[in-house]
């Protein structure tokens, strides 16, 4: 790949993305994301609608203090009101006060919405488009025209929708963006209508803005590009109202790696996964493991036949090299695993297993037996590593459990519970006995265990439990069903997962908790 293409990326995470359920950005969040998008190489960043709320107004005030190296900041708003002079429209005035080099205008391009939503005439709507764009261009702004309900409007009355785009073109808009606002169009419709509109405008470039109500937002955006659109609007990770917007993460990867449209340098493309995770973190959203290209499962292999083939030729079951977008290959172990799974997984953990060695087969048999008992190791790398180390005779226990006892006392009169755990351990031949209280039985057991061990292993002071999940196995057995507990732990720099299974939830928790502590203590830096 050599020169960059002329396709621009327009990010609306901070405005359209913020309309998604469960998404709520603070002012600080918006500024952090804007700076990260600029560093990534986004061409346009839409900061919000300065006429809609105080937070967006404050964002544009603060954004003036920032120095963007790559991106143009855009303020979003609408055309002047019907029967109102553009110079006297307060919302247009706020767009100018935002001080951005770009203004994006949402304009009605469907005659149905003009009549039923704006409650004005088709002629007045065309005048609103012309007046507002001309006024903002005269004020030195680059104007992007977003034709709301383009495709629905075009299907109902193609002549009027075309007239809206021609009016925006004549008034001086830089981009005319076709919008699948309801997300109900098919790629073939997007391509046809985009192509027809492109043939009927003289100066402006076309863009495309799609929603994911049919699960086709990315496909529709790519269809728009193939039909001549030179700007793609969307959000990081597909945030947005209802089922979301076009996912720019997936779109960027497809544009560059599948369609040969080089929108970013190779170095920036390799930051794609990091950008996805960063925005999820700021938005307080759990990343989707199944996200195309950047998800943790995107290059995860579990079936024994697949893993055997990938070990010989990665492209046999991988459509791109995961490193291109900052991801990596993962080998999962489970009941569908073969010896290649065990070997490759062990090697990623620094354990030299050979595919055809009896030890590999022993580990595989043990894994399959445990999975039959209800264990899963896909998210429990630490438990898997301990299992392999024990099989390889590379593990020495740091402590032995003598006994533990957990009690819960409930005081109905005063409305509180007291959870207490006692634990007896043998550490280096020395007997240790501790008692601790906690917010629940597992918390109390965790506290008692670490209180007992920390005098011998001070590094445990840095460890904390960051996630705790319980899954009931064979729920048809009711209270006699087995329980699987997954624990994620961290020392502030690294995190690891462990798993435990038992008919008793406390015992299942203990097994996962014990593995978590043993894993930390067994690491070379902790030994």
C-alpha positions in Angstrom: 0.0 0.0 0.0 1.2 3.5 -0.8 -0.8 6.7 -0.8 -3.9 7.3 1.3 -7.3 7.2 -0.4 -9.5 10.3 -0.6 -12.1 8.7 1.7 -12.6 10.6 5.0 -13.7 9.2 8.4 -16.3 11.1 10.3 -16.7 10.1 13.9 -20.0 10.9 15.7 -19.4 8.9 18.9 -19.7 12.0 21.1 -23.1 12.9 19.7 -24.9 10.1 17.9 -23.1 7.5 19.9 -24.0 9.2 23.2 -27.7 8.6 22.3 -27.2 4.8 22.8 -28.8 3.1 25.8 -26.4 2.9 28.7 -23.9 5.4 27.2 -23.4 8.6 29.3 -20.3 10.7 28.7 -19.1 13.3 31.2 -17.5 16.4 29.9 -14.1 15.0 30.8 -14.9 11.8 29.0 -15.8 13.7 25.8 -12.6 15.6 25.9 -10.5 12.4 26.5 -12.2 10.6 23.6 -11.8 13.6 21.3 -8.1 13.8 21.9 -7.7 10.0 21.4 -9.7 10.1 18.1 -7.4 12.9 16.9 -4.3 11.0 17.8 -5.6 7.9 16.0 -6.0 9.9 12.8 -9.8 10.5 12.5 -10.5 13.1 9.9 -13.7 14.6 11.4 -14.9 14.5 15.1 -18.4 15.6 15.8 -18.4 17.1 19.3 -22.2 17.4 19.9 -25.1 19.7 19.4 -24.3 23.1 21.0 -28.0 24.0 21.0 -29.2 20.9 22.9 -27.6 21.0 26.4 -25.1 22.8 28.6 -22.6 20.0 28.5 -22.2 20.3 24.8 -21.8 24.0 25.0 -19.1 23.6 27.6 -17.4 20.9 25.5 -17.0 23.4 22.6 -15.6 26.0 25.0 -13.0 23.6 26.3 -12.3 22.1 22.9 -11.1 25.6 21.8 -8.2 25.1 24.1 -7.1 21.9 22.5 -4.8 21.6 19.5 -6.0 19.0 17.0 -3.3 17.5 14.8 -5.4 15.5 12.4 -9.1 16.0 12.9 -11.4 18.8 12.1 -13.9 19.4 14.9 -17.6 19.6 13.9 -20.6 21.1 15.6 -23.9 19.5 14.8 -27.2 21.4 14.4 -30.2 21.9 12.1 -31.3 24.4 9.5 -33.0 27.6 10.4 -36.5 27.3 11.6 -39.4 27.7 9.1 -40.3 31.3 8.4 -37.3 32.6 10.4 -34.5 34.7 9.0 -31.3 32.7 9.3 -29.4 35.6 11.0 -32.0 35.7 13.8 -32.2 32.0 14.4 -30.7 31.3 17.9 -29.7 27.7 17.2 -27.7 28.8 14.1 -26.0 31.5 16.3 -25.0 28.8 18.8 -23.4 26.8 15.9 -21.3 29.8 15.1 -20.4 30.4 18.7 -19.1 26.9 19.0 -16.1 28.1 16.9 -15.6 24.9 15.0 -14.2 24.8 11.5 -17.0 22.5 10.4 -20.7 22.6 10.9 -22.8 19.5 10.1 -26.5 20.3 9.4 -29.3 17.7 9.7 -31.8 18.6 7.0 -35.1 17.0 6.1 -34.9 15.2 2.8 -38.1 13.3 3.0 -41.3 15.1 1.9 -43.2 13.0 4.5 -41.1 14.5 7.3 -41.3 18.0 5.9 -45.1 17.8 6.0 -45.7 15.8 9.1 -42.7 16.6 11.4 -41.6 20.1 10.4 -45.2 21.1 9.5 -44.0 23.3 6.7 -44.1 23.3 2.9 -41.6 21.5 0.6 -40.6 24.9 -0.9 -39.9 26.4 2.5 -37.8 23.4 3.5 -35.6 23.9 0.4 -35.2 27.5 1.3 -34.2 26.6 4.8 -31.5 24.3 3.4 -30.2 27.0 1.0 -30.3 29.9 3.4 -28.5 28.1 6.3 -25.8 26.5 4.2 -25.0 29.8 2.4 -25.0 31.8 5.6 -22.6 29.4 7.3 -20.3 29.1 4.3 -20.2 32.9 4.2 -19.1 32.8 7.8 -16.1 30.7 6.8 -17.4 27.3 7.9 -17.1 24.0 6.0 -20.6 22.7 5.9 -21.6 19.0 5.8 -25.2 18.3 4.8 -26.8 15.3 6.5 -30.0 14.4 4.6 -32.2 12.8 7.3 -34.2 9.8 6.0 -32.5 10.0 2.6 -33.3 6.5 1.5 -36.9 6.3 2.8 -37.6 9.7 1.3 -36.1 8.8 -2.0 -38.1 5.6 -2.3 -41.3 7.6 -1.6 -40.5 10.7 -3.8 -37.2 10.6 -5.5 -37.7 14.0 -7.2 -38.1 15.8 -3.9 -35.2 14.1 -2.1 -33.0 14.9 -5.2 -34.1 18.5 -5.0 -32.9 18.7 -1.4 -29.5 17.4 -2.3 -29.2 19.8 -5.3 -30.2 22.7 -3.1 -27.5 21.9 -0.6 -25.0 21.4 -3.5 -25.8 24.8 -5.0 -25.5 26.5 -1.6 -21.9 25.3 -1.2 -22.0 22.3 1.1 -18.7 20.3 1.0 -20.2 16.9 1.6 -23.7 15.7 0.9 -24.3 12.7 3.3 -27.0 10.1 2.5 -28.6 8.9 5.8 -30.3 5.6 6.4 -31.8 7.1 9.5 -34.2 4.2 10.3 -31.6 1.6 9.4 -34.1 -0.3 7.3 -32.4 -0.3 3.8 -30.5 -3.1 2.1 -27.0 -2.7 0.6 -28.4 -3.0 -2.9 -30.8 0.0 -2.2 -27.9 2.0 -0.6 -25.7 1.4 -3.7 -28.4 2.3 -6.2 -29.7 5.4 -4.6 -26.3 6.7 -3.7 -25.2 6.2 -7.3 -28.3 8.0 -8.7 -27.8 11.0 -6.3 -24.1 11.2 -7.2 -25.0 11.6 -10.8 -27.4 14.5 -10.0 -25.1 16.8 -8.0 -22.4 18.9 -9.5 -19.8 20.0 -6.9 -20.0 18.4 -3.5 -18.7 15.0 -2.5 -21.1 12.4 -1.2 -20.9 10.7 2.2 -22.9 7.9 3.9 -24.4 7.6 7.4 -26.0 4.3 8.3 -27.8 2.7 11.3 -27.8 -0.9 12.3 -31.5 -1.8 12.8 -31.2 -4.6 10.3 -27.7 -5.5 11.3 -26.4 -4.0 8.0 -24.9 -0.7 9.0 -21.3 -1.6 8.0 -22.4 -3.5 4.9 -24.5 -0.5 3.9 -21.7 2.0 4.5 -19.3 -0.1 2.3 -22.0 -0.3 -0.4 -22.2 3.5 -0.3 -18.5 3.7 -0.7 -18.6 1.4 -3.7 -21.2 3.6 -5.2 -19.1 6.7 -4.9 -19.4 8.0 -1.3 -16.1 9.6 -0.1 -17.0 10.0 3.5 -18.2 7.4 6.0 -19.9 8.6 9.2 -20.2 6.3 12.2 -19.2 5.6 15.8 -16.5 3.7 17.6 -17.9 0.2 18.5 -21.2 1.0 16.8 -22.6 3.0 19.8 -25.9 4.7 18.9 -29.6 5.0 19.3 -31.7 1.8 19.1 -29.4 -0.9 17.8 -26.6 1.5 17.1 -24.7 3.3 14.3 -22.3 2.1 11.7 -19.3 0.7 13.6 -16.3 2.6 12.4 -13.9 0.0 13.9 -15.2 -2.7 11.6 -15.7 -0.3 8.7 -12.1 0.9 8.8 -10.7 -2.6 8.8 -12.9 -3.6 5.9 -12.1 -0.5 3.9 -8.4 -0.9 4.3 -7.8 -4.6 4.3 -10.7 -5.9 2.1 -11.4 -3.0 -0.3 -7.9 -1.6 -0.7 -9.1 1.9 0.4 -6.1 3.0 2.6 -7.7 5.5 5.0 -4.9 5.3 7.7 -1.2 4.5 7.9 -0.3 0.9 8.8 0.9 2.1 12.1 -2.4 3.7 13.0 -4.4 0.7 11.7 -2.5 -1.4 14.2 -4.0 0.8 17.0 -7.5 -0.2 16.0 -8.1 -2.6 18.8 -6.6 -0.3 21.4 -8.9 2.5 20.2 -11.9 0.2 20.5 -10.9 -0.9 24.0 -10.2 2.7 25.1 -13.6 4.0 24.2 -15.3 1.0 25.8 -13.3 1.7 29.0 -14.2 5.4 29.1 -17.8 4.6 28.3 -17.8 2.0 31.1 -18.9 -0.7 28.6 -17.7 -4.3 28.6 -15.9 -5.0 25.3 -17.7 -7.4 23.0 -15.5 -10.5 22.7 -17.2 -11.4 19.4 -16.6 -8.0 17.8 -15.2 -8.5 14.2 -11.5 -7.9 13.9 -10.9 -6.5 17.4 -12.8 -8.8 19.7 -11.0 -11.3 22.0 -12.7 -14.1 20.1 -11.9 -12.8 16.6 -8.9 -15.0 16.3 -9.6 -17.6 18.9 -9.4 -21.2 17.9 -11.0 -24.1 19.9 -11.7 -27.0 17.6 -8.9 -29.5 17.5 -8.9 -29.7 13.6 -8.8 -25.9 13.4 -5.9 -25.5 15.8 -3.9 -28.2 14.1 -4.3 -26.5 10.8 -3.5 -23.0 12.2 -0.4 -24.4 13.8 0.7 -25.4 10.3 -0.7 -22.5 8.3 -2.3 -19.6 10.1 -4.3 -18.4 7.0 -6.1 -21.7 6.8 -8.6 -20.4 9.5 -7.7 -16.7 9.7 -8.8 -14.2 7.1 -6.1 -11.6 8.0 -3.1 -11.4 10.2 -4.4 -10.3 13.6 -1.4 -8.1 14.3 -2.5 -5.8 11.4 -5.3 -4.4 13.6 -3.5 -4.9 17.0 -5.1 -8.2 17.9 -3.5 -11.6 18.6 -4.2 -15.2 18.1 -5.7 -17.2 21.0 -5.9 -20.9 21.4 -8.7 -22.2 23.6 -8.7 -25.5 25.5 -11.8 -27.6 26.2 -13.7 -30.7 25.4 -13.3 -30.0 21.6 -9.5 -29.6 21.9 -6.8 -31.7 20.4 -3.2 -32.1 21.3 -2.3 -29.1 19.1 -4.6 -26.9 21.3 -2.7 -27.9 24.4 0.7 -27.5 22.9 0.0 -24.1 21.4 -1.8 -22.8 24.5 1.0 -24.0 26.7 3.7 -22.4 24.5 1.9 -19.0 24.7 2.3 -19.3 28.5 6.0 -20.2 28.2 5.6 -23.9 28.8 7.5 -26.1 26.3 5.1 -28.9 25.5 5.4 -31.1 22.4 2.3 -32.1 20.4 3.0 -35.8 20.4 4.5 -36.2 23.9 2.6 -38.4 26.4 2.5 -35.4 28.8 0.4 -33.4 26.3 -2.0 -36.3 26.0 -2.2 -36.6 29.8 -3.0 -32.9 30.1 -5.6 -33.1 27.3 -7.3 -36.1 29.0 -7.3 -34.2 32.3 -8.9 -31.1 30.6 -11.6 -33.2 29.0 -12.4 -34.9 32.3 -12.6 -31.6 34.2 -14.8 -30.1 31.5 -17.1 -33.1 31.8 -17.3 -32.1 35.5 -18.3 -28.6 34.6 -15.0 -26.7 34.3 -14.3 -24.3 31.5 -10.8 -23.0 30.9 -11.4 -20.5 28.1 -11.3 -17.5 30.4 -9.3 -19.2 33.1 -5.7 -19.2 31.8 -4.2 -19.2 35.3 -6.0 -22.4 36.3 -4.9 -24.0 33.0 -1.3 -23.0 33.6 -1.3 -24.4 37.1 -2.7 -27.6 35.8 0.1 -27.9 33.1 2.8 -27.0 35.6 1.6 -29.7 38.0 1.6 -32.2 35.2 5.2 -31.2 34.2 6.3 -31.4 37.9 7.2 -27.7 37.8 5.0 -26.7 40.7 5.5 -26.7 44.4 2.7 -25.8 46.7 3.0 -22.6 48.7 0.5 -23.6 51.4 -1.7 -26.4 52.4 -5.3 -26.1 53.5 -6.1 -27.8 56.9 -9.7 -26.6 57.1 -11.9 -23.6 56.6 -15.3 -22.6 58.1 -17.7 -20.0 56.9 -20.7 -18.8 58.9 -23.5 -16.3 58.1 -25.6 -14.8 60.9 -28.7 -12.8 60.0 -30.3 -10.4 62.4 -33.8 -9.8 61.1 -34.6 -7.2 63.9 -31.7 -4.9 63.0 -31.6 -5.8 59.3 -28.0 -6.8 58.8 -25.9 -10.0 58.0 -22.6 -10.9 59.5 -20.3 -13.1 57.4 -17.3 -14.6 59.1 -14.6 -17.1 57.9 -12.0 -19.0 59.8 -9.1 -20.8 58.0 -6.3 -23.1 59.1 -3.3 -23.4 56.8 0.1 -25.1 56.9 2.8 -22.8 55.5 6.3 -24.1 55.3 5.4 -26.5 58.1 4.0 -23.8 60.3 0.3 -23.8 61.3 -1.5 -20.6 60.7 -5.1 -19.8 62.0 -7.0 -16.6 61.1 -10.5 -15.2 61.3 -11.9 -12.4 59.1 -15.3 -10.8 58.4 -16.5 -9.8 54.9 -19.4 -8.4 53.0 -20.3 -12.0 52.0 -19.0 -15.5 52.6 -16.6 -15.4 49.7 -15.3 -12.0 50.6 -14.8 -13.2 54.2 -13.0 -16.4 53.0 -10.8 -14.3 50.7 -9.9 -11.9 53.6 -9.1 -14.8 55.9 -6.9 -16.5 53.3 -4.8 -13.4 52.5 -4.5 -12.4 56.2 -3.0 -15.8 56.9 -0.6 -15.7 54.0 0.5 -12.1 53.7 3.1 -12.4 56.5 4.8 -15.1 54.4 4.1 -13.6 51.0 3.9 -9.7 51.1 3.2 -9.5 47.4 -0.4 -10.6 48.1 -1.0 -7.0 49.4 -1.2 -5.9 45.7 -3.7 -8.5 44.7 -7.4 -7.8 44.5 -10.5 -9.6 43.0 -11.9 -7.6 40.2 -14.7 -9.9 39.0 -16.7 -12.8 40.3 -19.2 -14.8 38.3 -21.4 -17.7 39.2 -23.0 -20.1 36.7 -25.4 -22.9 37.6 -24.6 -26.1 35.7 -27.5 -28.5 34.9 -30.0 -26.2 36.4 -32.8 -28.8 35.9 -31.4 -30.5 39.1 -32.4 -27.5 41.1 -30.5 -27.1 44.4 -28.6 -30.2 43.7 -27.0 -28.7 40.6 -23.2 -28.0 40.3 -21.9 -24.4 40.5 -19.1 -23.0 38.4 -17.3 -19.9 39.8 -15.0 -17.7 37.7 -12.8 -15.2 39.4 -10.7 -12.5 37.7 -7.8 -11.1 39.9 -5.3 -8.3 39.4 -2.1 -7.0 40.9 -2.6 -3.6 39.4 -0.5 -4.4 36.3 -1.7 -7.9 35.2 -4.9 -9.7 35.5 -5.7 -13.5 35.4 -8.7 -15.8 35.5 -9.3 -18.9 37.6 -12.2 -21.4 37.8 -13.7 -23.7 40.4 -16.6 -26.2 40.3 -18.5 -27.9 43.1 -22.0 -28.8 44.3 -21.2 -26.2 47.0 -20.9 -22.6 45.9 -18.4 -21.9 48.8 -16.2 -24.8 47.8 -16.3 -23.8 44.1 -15.3 -20.3 45.2 -12.5 -21.6 47.3 -11.1 -23.6 44.4 -11.1 -20.6 42.1 -9.7 -18.4 44.9 -6.9 -20.9 45.8 -5.8 -21.0 42.2 -5.8 -17.3 42.0 -3.5 -16.9 44.9 -1.3 -19.9 43.9 -0.9 -18.4 40.4 0.3 -15.1 41.7 2.8 -16.8 44.0 4.1 -19.1 41.3 5.0 -16.4 38.9 8.8 -15.9 38.5 8.6 -12.3 39.8 6.7 -13.4 42.8 8.6 -16.6 43.7 
